[in-house]
Amino acid sequence: MQMLMPEPQIFVERTLALIKPDVVDKEEEIEDCILQSGFLILQKRKLQLSPEQCSNFYADQYGKVFFPNLTAYMSSGPLVAMVLARHCAVSYWKELLGPSNSLRAKRTHPHSLRAIYGTDDLRNALHGSLSISTAEREIQFMFPEVILEPIPAGQRARDYLNLYVKPTLLAGLTALCKEKPADPMTWLADWLIEHNPNKPRLQHHVTEEEHQ
């Protein structure tokens, strides 16, 4: 018996979101907004960081005037860490957050989360990763047990789409046109699940002994 391993998959982009200590009581409201904005919450945990852990997390800010206040603020109580996923998760989450200074956010982006929940330039309610590489590091920091797969991009992503996604989708749409089902969306979804090229398949090689 031989198992055929599925081809590598393209993973949706991920980013880290933190609900900071002073707005943890608004966790449910903020999560609703996240979900309504098209994100999936892949991982979530509530934890309290020590000042040392905060220093490690914000190591790139070390030496700045606000650094001691930042670590004191972030270690002042429990926070909620979440791994968010969707297309262009990093940029969409940053857009939803608004400017890092909540006072500026209230003036220029009044509907952003930091304008709504933030207090000032330090207590800005929420955190978001600045880039894909930063997101990977921060997710690993908050969720050390999570295994992060590399995210194909550029030509690698286009090659995968051309090789696996487009042919499967074209075959499914062709079959849909021939079948003309009453509920085309459900029919196509079922067809794609059944004909998923990444679905593990088993090949059984019949030996001469089995024939006898």
DOPA-72108 format. One record per residue (C-alpha): chain; residue number from 1; x, y, z; residue in three letters. Coordinates in Angstrom, 3 decimals, m for minus. Layout:
N
SITE / A / NUM / X / Y / Z / ALA
...
END
This chain:
212
SITE / A / 1 / 0.000 / 0.000 / 0.000 / MET
SITE / A / 2 / 1.415 / 3.385 / m1.003 / GLN
SITE / A / 3 / 0.162 / 6.770 / 0.120 / MET
SITE / A / 4 / 0.364 / 9.632 / m2.352 / LEU
SITE / A / 5 / 1.161 / 12.832 / m0.446 / MET
SITE / A / 6 / m0.809 / 15.958 / m1.410 / PRO
SITE / A / 7 / 0.954 / 18.855 / m3.073 / GLU
SITE / A / 8 / 1.882 / 21.844 / m0.852 / PRO
SITE / A / 9 / m1.064 / 24.159 / m0.235 / GLN
SITE / A / 10 / m1.255 / 27.950 / m0.401 / ILE
SITE / A / 11 / m2.106 / 29.287 / 3.040 / PHE
SITE / A / 12 / m4.121 / 32.433 / 3.661 / VAL
SITE / A / 13 / m2.036 / 35.300 / 5.052 / GLU
SITE / A / 14 / m1.921 / 35.584 / 8.843 / ARG
SITE / A / 15 / m1.310 / 38.419 / 11.260 / THR
SITE / A / 16 / m1.169 / 38.819 / 15.025 / LEU
SITE / A / 17 / m3.765 / 40.875 / 16.871 / ALA
SITE / A / 18 / m3.524 / 41.862 / 20.525 / LEU
SITE / A / 19 / m6.347 / 43.267 / 22.624 / ILE
SITE / A / 20 / m4.382 / 45.263 / 25.182 / LYS
SITE / A / 21 / m4.985 / 45.163 / 28.956 / PRO
SITE / A / 22 / m7.140 / 48.298 / 29.300 / ASP
SITE / A / 23 / m9.755 / 47.087 / 26.762 / VAL
SITE / A / 24 / m9.901 / 43.350 / 27.491 / VAL
SITE / A / 25 / m13.442 / 43.908 / 28.799 / ASP
SITE / A / 26 / m14.390 / 44.871 / 25.203 / LYS
SITE / A / 27 / m13.094 / 41.542 / 23.838 / GLU
SITE / A / 28 / m16.484 / 40.332 / 22.606 / GLU
SITE / A / 29 / m17.290 / 43.571 / 20.770 / GLU
SITE / A / 30 / m13.864 / 43.659 / 19.134 / ILE
SITE / A / 31 / m14.068 / 40.006 / 18.059 / GLU
SITE / A / 32 / m17.456 / 40.634 / 16.450 / ASP
SITE / A / 33 / m15.938 / 43.509 / 14.470 / CYS
SITE / A / 34 / m13.005 / 41.295 / 13.421 / ILE
SITE / A / 35 / m15.302 / 38.533 / 12.162 / LEU
SITE / A / 36 / m17.620 / 40.979 / 10.386 / GLN
SITE / A / 37 / m14.556 / 42.375 / 8.588 / SER
SITE / A / 38 / m13.868 / 39.025 / 6.927 / GLY
SITE / A / 39 / m11.183 / 37.612 / 9.218 / PHE
SITE / A / 40 / m10.997 / 34.124 / 10.638 / LEU
SITE / A / 41 / m9.672 / 33.737 / 14.182 / ILE
SITE / A / 42 / m7.336 / 30.750 / 13.901 / LEU
SITE / A / 43 / m5.902 / 30.854 / 17.417 / GLN
SITE / A / 44 / m6.825 / 32.756 / 20.573 / LYS
SITE / A / 45 / m5.495 / 32.850 / 24.111 / ARG
SITE / A / 46 / m5.681 / 35.129 / 27.127 / LYS
SITE / A / 47 / m2.408 / 35.656 / 28.969 / LEU
SITE / A / 48 / m0.492 / 38.131 / 31.094 / GLN
SITE / A / 49 / 3.060 / 39.012 / 30.129 / LEU
SITE / A / 50 / 5.798 / 39.944 / 32.542 / SER
SITE / A / 51 / 7.727 / 43.201 / 31.938 / PRO
SITE / A / 52 / 10.642 / 41.060 / 30.692 / GLU
SITE / A / 53 / 8.429 / 39.251 / 28.177 / GLN
SITE / A / 54 / 7.033 / 42.588 / 26.982 / CYS
SITE / A / 55 / 10.588 / 43.845 / 26.540 / SER
SITE / A / 56 / 11.381 / 40.822 / 24.374 / ASN
SITE / A / 57 / 8.199 / 41.201 / 22.325 / PHE
SITE / A / 58 / 8.882 / 44.906 / 21.662 / TYR
SITE / A / 59 / 12.657 / 44.472 / 21.297 / ALA
SITE / A / 60 / 12.659 / 46.595 / 18.111 / ASP
SITE / A / 61 / 11.420 / 49.560 / 20.187 / GLN
SITE / A / 62 / 14.189 / 49.236 / 22.773 / TYR
SITE / A / 63 / 15.958 / 52.508 / 23.571 / GLY
SITE / A / 64 / 13.020 / 54.751 / 22.642 / LYS
SITE / A / 65 / 11.749 / 57.237 / 25.227 / VAL
SITE / A / 66 / 8.359 / 55.533 / 25.590 / PHE
SITE / A / 67 / 9.792 / 51.996 / 25.951 / PHE
SITE / A / 68 / 9.582 / 51.748 / 29.791 / PRO
SITE / A / 69 / 5.987 / 53.043 / 29.779 / ASN
SITE / A / 70 / 5.099 / 50.658 / 26.956 / LEU
SITE / A / 71 / 6.357 / 47.567 / 28.788 / THR
SITE / A / 72 / 4.677 / 48.711 / 32.020 / ALA
SITE / A / 73 / 1.372 / 49.242 / 30.175 / TYR
SITE / A / 74 / 1.493 / 45.919 / 28.323 / MET
SITE / A / 75 / 2.293 / 43.975 / 31.513 / SER
SITE / A / 76 / m0.316 / 45.781 / 33.641 / SER
SITE / A / 77 / m2.985 / 43.108 / 33.164 / GLY
SITE / A / 78 / m4.237 / 40.235 / 30.981 / PRO
SITE / A / 79 / m4.336 / 40.654 / 27.210 / LEU
SITE / A / 80 / m5.902 / 38.629 / 24.405 / VAL
SITE / A / 81 / m3.701 / 37.347 / 21.578 / ALA
SITE / A / 82 / m5.254 / 36.198 / 18.300 / MET
SITE / A / 83 / m3.991 / 34.852 / 14.997 / VAL
SITE / A / 84 / m6.145 / 36.379 / 12.264 / LEU
SITE / A / 85 / m6.343 / 35.068 / 8.708 / ALA
SITE / A / 86 / m7.741 / 36.384 / 5.432 / ARG
SITE / A / 87 / m6.478 / 37.633 / 2.085 / HIS
SITE / A / 88 / m3.905 / 40.413 / 2.746 / CYS
SITE / A / 89 / m4.505 / 40.023 / 6.483 / ALA
SITE / A / 90 / m1.593 / 42.250 / 7.560 / VAL
SITE / A / 91 / m2.627 / 45.301 / 5.539 / SER
SITE / A / 92 / m6.380 / 44.888 / 6.157 / TYR
SITE / A / 93 / m5.865 / 44.572 / 9.918 / TRP
SITE / A / 94 / m3.641 / 47.668 / 9.979 / LYS
SITE / A / 95 / m6.323 / 49.554 / 8.032 / GLU
SITE / A / 96 / m9.011 / 48.436 / 10.479 / LEU
SITE / A / 97 / m6.828 / 49.505 / 13.441 / LEU
SITE / A / 98 / m6.098 / 53.003 / 12.155 / GLY
SITE / A / 99 / m3.113 / 55.194 / 13.188 / PRO
SITE / A / 100 / m1.060 / 53.997 / 16.167 / SER
SITE / A / 101 / m1.729 / 57.266 / 18.019 / ASN
SITE / A / 102 / m5.345 / 57.056 / 19.178 / SER
SITE / A / 103 / m5.695 / 60.845 / 19.413 / LEU
SITE / A / 104 / m4.686 / 61.184 / 15.772 / ARG
SITE / A / 105 / m6.945 / 58.231 / 14.859 / ALA
SITE / A / 106 / m9.934 / 60.011 / 16.400 / LYS
SITE / A / 107 / m9.248 / 63.018 / 14.117 / ARG
SITE / A / 108 / m8.348 / 61.287 / 10.872 / THR
SITE / A / 109 / m9.910 / 57.782 / 11.101 / HIS
SITE / A / 110 / m12.867 / 58.136 / 13.492 / PRO
SITE / A / 111 / m14.327 / 54.743 / 12.598 / HIS
SITE / A / 112 / m11.094 / 52.818 / 13.184 / SER
SITE / A / 113 / m10.729 / 50.516 / 16.196 / LEU
SITE / A / 114 / m8.042 / 52.629 / 17.836 / ARG
SITE / A / 115 / m10.218 / 55.734 / 17.505 / ALA
SITE / A / 116 / m13.107 / 53.902 / 19.144 / ILE
SITE / A / 117 / m11.251 / 52.011 / 21.885 / TYR
SITE / A / 118 / m7.927 / 53.835 / 22.291 / GLY
SITE / A / 119 / m7.113 / 56.569 / 24.797 / THR
SITE / A / 120 / m3.891 / 58.281 / 23.720 / ASP
SITE / A / 121 / m0.604 / 57.723 / 21.881 / ASP
SITE / A / 122 / 0.463 / 54.942 / 24.300 / LEU
SITE / A / 123 / m2.810 / 53.285 / 25.287 / ARG
SITE / A / 124 / m4.030 / 52.588 / 21.767 / ASN
SITE / A / 125 / m6.102 / 49.490 / 22.656 / ALA
SITE / A / 126 / m4.876 / 47.079 / 19.975 / LEU
SITE / A / 127 / m1.758 / 45.776 / 18.280 / HIS
SITE / A / 128 / m1.184 / 44.581 / 14.729 / GLY
SITE / A / 129 / 1.867 / 43.159 / 12.983 / SER
SITE / A / 130 / 3.650 / 45.546 / 10.612 / LEU
SITE / A / 131 / 4.591 / 42.989 / 7.940 / SER
SITE / A / 132 / 4.314 / 39.298 / 7.049 / ILE
SITE / A / 133 / 7.752 / 38.540 / 8.475 / SER
SITE / A / 134 / 6.946 / 40.447 / 11.678 / THR
SITE / A / 135 / 3.658 / 38.554 / 11.936 / ALA
SITE / A / 136 / 5.453 / 35.213 / 11.754 / GLU
SITE / A / 137 / 7.836 / 36.234 / 14.552 / ARG
SITE / A / 138 / 5.074 / 37.655 / 16.747 / GLU
SITE / A / 139 / 2.764 / 34.672 / 16.251 / ILE
SITE / A / 140 / 5.606 / 32.357 / 17.216 / GLN
SITE / A / 141 / 6.196 / 34.486 / 20.322 / PHE
SITE / A / 142 / 2.572 / 34.370 / 21.493 / MET
SITE / A / 143 / 1.815 / 30.849 / 20.248 / PHE
SITE / A / 144 / 5.112 / 28.912 / 20.500 / PRO
SITE / A / 145 / 3.364 / 25.607 / 19.848 / GLU
SITE / A / 146 / 2.030 / 26.713 / 16.439 / VAL
SITE / A / 147 / 3.862 / 25.470 / 13.339 / ILE
SITE / A / 148 / 3.895 / 28.187 / 10.670 / LEU
SITE / A / 149 / 4.126 / 27.021 / 7.083 / GLU
SITE / A / 150 / 5.853 / 29.282 / 4.558 / PRO
SITE / A / 151 / 3.419 / 31.374 / 2.510 / ILE
SITE / A / 152 / 4.061 / 31.107 / m1.227 / PRO
SITE / A / 153 / 4.150 / 34.452 / m2.967 / ALA
SITE / A / 154 / 4.934 / 35.935 / m6.365 / GLY
SITE / A / 155 / 5.806 / 33.431 / m9.083 / GLN
SITE / A / 156 / 5.507 / 30.420 / m6.753 / ARG
SITE / A / 157 / 1.915 / 31.326 / m5.966 / ALA
SITE / A / 158 / 1.078 / 31.930 / m9.639 / ARG
SITE / A / 159 / 2.636 / 28.600 / m10.621 / ASP
SITE / A / 160 / 0.561 / 26.792 / m8.020 / TYR
SITE / A / 161 / m2.659 / 28.483 / m9.144 / LEU
SITE / A / 162 / m1.976 / 27.667 / m12.799 / ASN
SITE / A / 163 / m1.012 / 24.065 / m12.076 / LEU
SITE / A / 164 / m3.620 / 23.024 / m9.513 / TYR
SITE / A / 165 / m6.367 / 25.571 / m8.869 / VAL
SITE / A / 166 / m7.360 / 26.782 / m12.343 / LYS
SITE / A / 167 / m7.579 / 23.329 / m14.010 / PRO
SITE / A / 168 / m9.677 / 21.957 / m11.127 / THR
SITE / A / 169 / m11.976 / 24.982 / m11.115 / LEU
SITE / A / 170 / m12.368 / 24.867 / m14.912 / LEU
SITE / A / 171 / m13.266 / 21.165 / m14.793 / ALA
SITE / A / 172 / m15.779 / 21.851 / m12.018 / GLY
SITE / A / 173 / m17.439 / 24.727 / m13.870 / LEU
SITE / A / 174 / m17.607 / 22.640 / m17.052 / THR
SITE / A / 175 / m19.279 / 19.796 / m15.144 / ALA
SITE / A / 176 / m21.659 / 22.314 / m13.563 / LEU
SITE / A / 177 / m22.750 / 23.602 / m16.992 / CYS
SITE / A / 178 / m23.458 / 20.056 / m18.172 / LYS
SITE / A / 179 / m25.312 / 19.038 / m15.009 / GLU
SITE / A / 180 / m27.372 / 22.239 / m14.579 / LYS
SITE / A / 181 / m28.314 / 21.493 / m10.928 / PRO
SITE / A / 182 / m31.081 / 23.331 / m9.079 / ALA
SITE / A / 183 / m28.607 / 24.615 / m6.485 / ASP
SITE / A / 184 / m25.409 / 25.340 / m8.461 / PRO
SITE / A / 185 / m23.401 / 26.785 / m5.536 / MET
SITE / A / 186 / m23.905 / 23.751 / m3.294 / THR
SITE / A / 187 / m23.345 / 21.364 / m6.214 / TRP
SITE / A / 188 / m20.055 / 23.059 / m7.154 / LEU
SITE / A / 189 / m18.889 / 23.114 / m3.530 / ALA
SITE / A / 190 / m19.553 / 19.359 / m3.216 / ASP
SITE / A / 191 / m17.826 / 18.709 / m6.547 / TRP
SITE / A / 192 / m14.717 / 20.656 / m5.497 / LEU
SITE / A / 193 / m14.517 / 18.764 / m2.203 / ILE
SITE / A / 194 / m14.773 / 15.449 / m4.049 / GLU
SITE / A / 195 / m12.213 / 16.402 / m6.720 / HIS
SITE / A / 196 / m9.795 / 18.315 / m4.472 / ASN
SITE / A / 197 / m6.305 / 17.651 / m5.953 / PRO
SITE / A / 198 / m4.825 / 17.856 / m2.443 / ASN
SITE / A / 199 / m7.075 / 15.100 / m1.141 / LYS
SITE / A / 200 / m4.905 / 12.170 / 0.049 / PRO
SITE / A / 201 / m5.279 / 9.111 / m2.152 / ARG
SITE / A / 202 / m4.282 / 5.525 / m1.497 / LEU
SITE / A / 203 / m2.986 / 3.235 / m4.178 / GLN
SITE / A / 204 / m3.175 / m0.471 / m3.500 / HIS
SITE / A / 205 / m0.695 / m2.541 / m5.473 / HIS
SITE / A / 206 / m1.973 / m6.063 / m5.926 / VAL
SITE / A / 207 / 0.807 / m8.635 / m5.564 / THR
SITE / A / 208 / 0.996 / m12.121 / m7.084 / GLU
SITE / A / 209 / 0.478 / m13.635 / m3.607 / GLU
SITE / A / 210 / m2.867 / m11.826 / m3.259 / GLU
SITE / A / 211 / m3.996 / m13.313 / m6.581 / HIS
SITE / A / 212 / m3.226 / m16.780 / m5.254 / GLN
END
